[in-house]
Amino acid sequence: MKKRLLVVAAWLVFTFPCFSQNITFVRGLIDTLTSPGFHGRGYVQDGEKTAAKYIAGKLEKLHVKPFKNNYFQQFN
C-alpha cells in the first residue's frame, strides 16, 4: 500500500508543477490518505472508496478535467 501511495504522491507532484516544491501540500495529502479514517485504503470498511472520493475531490478542486465524465475508472 505504501508503494501505491508513493506513486499517487509522485503523480500529483509531476502533474501539478505548481505544487512540486510545496512539501507541506504533499505531506498533507500523504497524512490524510494514511489516516485511520481511510482504513488503510483497503477494501475493509470501504477504505479504497473513501480514498478514491478524496482524490477525486482534490482533482476537481484543482480544476483538473476528468477523463470522460468522471474521475473514476471501472475495472474488474
C-alpha positions as CSV (number, residue, x, y, z in Angstrom):
1,M,0.0,0.0,0.0
2,K,2.8,2.4,0.8
3,K,4.2,1.8,-2.7
4,R,0.9,2.7,-4.2
5,L,0.6,5.8,-2.1
6,L,4.1,7.0,-3.2
7,V,3.0,6.5,-6.8
8,V,0.0,8.7,-6.2
9,A,2.1,11.3,-4.4
10,A,4.7,11.3,-7.2
11,W,1.9,11.6,-9.8
12,L,0.4,14.6,-8.0
13,V,3.8,16.3,-7.8
14,F,4.6,15.8,-11.5
15,T,1.1,16.6,-12.7
16,F,0.8,19.8,-10.7
17,P,4.2,21.5,-11.0
18,C,2.9,24.5,-9.0
19,F,2.9,22.1,-6.0
20,S,6.2,20.4,-6.8
21,Q,8.1,22.4,-4.3
22,N,5.3,22.5,-1.7
23,I,6.3,19.7,0.6
24,T,3.6,20.8,3.1
25,F,0.9,20.2,0.5
26,V,2.3,16.7,-0.4
27,R,2.8,15.7,3.2
28,G,-0.7,16.8,4.0
29,L,-2.0,14.6,1.2
30,I,0.0,11.6,2.5
31,D,-1.0,12.3,6.1
32,T,-4.7,12.4,5.1
33,L,-4.6,9.3,2.9
34,T,-2.7,7.3,5.6
35,S,-5.0,8.5,8.5
36,P,-7.2,6.0,10.3
37,G,-10.3,7.4,8.6
38,F,-9.2,5.8,5.3
39,H,-8.9,2.3,6.9
40,G,-5.6,1.6,5.2
41,R,-7.1,2.4,1.8
42,G,-8.1,-1.3,1.6
43,Y,-11.4,-2.9,0.9
44,V,-12.1,-3.4,4.6
45,Q,-14.6,-0.8,5.7
46,D,-14.6,0.7,2.1
47,G,-11.2,2.5,2.7
48,E,-10.5,2.3,-1.0
49,K,-13.7,4.1,-1.8
50,T,-13.1,6.8,0.8
51,A,-9.6,7.4,-0.6
52,A,-10.9,7.4,-4.2
53,K,-13.6,10.0,-3.4
54,Y,-11.0,12.1,-1.6
55,I,-8.6,12.1,-4.5
56,A,-11.4,12.8,-7.0
57,G,-12.5,15.8,-4.8
58,K,-8.9,17.1,-4.8
59,L,-8.7,16.8,-8.6
60,E,-12.0,18.6,-9.0
61,K,-11.0,21.3,-6.6
62,L,-7.7,21.8,-8.6
63,H,-9.9,22.1,-11.8
64,V,-8.3,19.0,-13.4
65,K,-10.6,17.9,-16.3
66,P,-12.0,14.4,-15.7
67,F,-11.4,11.7,-18.3
68,K,-14.8,11.1,-20.0
69,N,-17.5,12.0,-17.4
70,N,-15.8,11.5,-14.1
71,Y,-12.5,10.8,-12.2
72,F,-13.1,7.1,-11.8
73,Q,-12.1,4.2,-13.9
74,Q,-14.0,0.9,-13.5
75,F,-12.1,-2.3,-13.5
76,N,-12.6,-6.0,-12.5
